[in-house]
Amino acid sequence: MMEYDPTRPKWQQIAEVLRQRIISGEYQPRHRLSEVQLEAEFAVARVTVRKATAALREQGLITTVAGMGSFIAERDEDNDQGNA
C-alpha cells in the first residue's frame, strides 16, 4: 500500500504514480484503467480515483469513453520530451 504525504491531496499523489506508469511504459496505449482496481490498490474512495483520472485526462494522458471507461491515450512522442 502507498504511503501518502499528509500535506498533499491523495488524488494528486495517485495521479503522479499513474502518470509515471504511463510515461515509463508500464501502462501501454489503450490499456484500460479500472477504477475498482485502483480503489483497491490505493485504498481510497472512488471519488478520489476519479479526481486523479480527471487530472490525467486534463494532461492528455488518458481518454474516457462513456460506458466503457478510461484508457491510456496514444502517445505523441513529440509531446513527451517536455513532460518527463
Secondary structure, DSSP 8 states (H G I E B T S, - for coil): -----TTS-HHHHHHHHHHHHHHHTSS-TT-EE-HHHHHHHHT--HHHHHHHHHHHHHTTSEEEETTTEEEE----HHHHTTT-
